[in-house]
């Protein structure tokens, strides 16, 4: 994912993933402030104005159910941001992104 590496993330791709996420992107902003993004990727030819996170309920629910080791929650208090995102590639348009935690 060129977009994420260009933004300074280390990107781990789960090829052929059937799990909750296809990509894990990690960025360390400073010694006490890091970000981890769990991203599910989809592709569609559908018109962009018809795409909502509800179009992908099963994928959204998998991401929402993703749980983390309690150690990560301790890190979150010390500056670790965790996000769960759904990215949909729309042919001839590009990415439409949804933050699953705030939909």
N, C-alpha and C positions, 0 to 999 in steps of 0.2 A: 504494500500500500504506500505508494509514493507520497501521497498527501500527508500521511502521518509521519513518515520518516523526514520529510521536508520540514515538518513542524517540530522536529527534535525527539520524536518517540522511537524507542526500540520496539519493533513489531514482531510478534510471534504469530505465525499463521498455522492454523490447525487444518491441514489439507484433508478434504473429504469428511469434514466434521459433521456429525449428526447430533452433536451436543448443543449446549446452550449458546455457545459463541464460536465464531470462526476465527476471530482475531483477538489477541490481547496486546494492547499498546501501553507501554510504560515510559514515563518521562520523569526524570528526577530534576526538579527545578532548583533545589538547594539541599543541603544536608538534612533539613527537617521538613521538607515539603516535596512530596511526590504525587504522581497521578497514575492510576491504572484504569484503563478503559476496556471493558468487555463488550465486543461488538459482534453482532450477528449480521451477515450480509445476505441480501436477496437481489434478484434481478427481475425486471418486468418490462413489458412493452406497453403497459397500460398508460393512459393519459395521466400526467402528473397531478392534475386537479382532482382525480378520483382516488388518490393514494392517501391513506391515513394509517396510523399505527394499528387501528382496528382491522385493517385488511390482512394483517399478519398476526392474528390472535395467538395461534399456537406458538409462534416464535417469541412473541412478547411474553407469554406466560412462562416459557422456559427460562427466559432471562430474569423475569421477576422472581422465580423460584431459586435462582442461583444463590447459594449461601456461601459465606466465607468463614474461614477459620477465625476463632475469636481473637487470635493474635493480630489479624488484619484490622479488626475493629479497634483494637488498642492503638495501632498505628494511625488510624483515621483521626483519633483525638490529637495526635501529634503531627498532623499535617499531611496525611495520606488521603487523597481524594479517590473514591471508587465510583465509576459510572457504568451503567448498563445501557447500551445503545443499539438501535436497529437502523441499519443503513440500507436503503433500497436504490439500486442502480436503475435508472429509467433510460432506456435506449434513446439516443439522440438528445438527451437532456442532461444527464449526470446524476449525482448523488442527491437523494432526499434523506435527511437524517432525523431520527426521533430519539429523545432521551426517555428510556423506558421507565425510569424511576419517577418521572414527573408528568407522564401522559394522563 
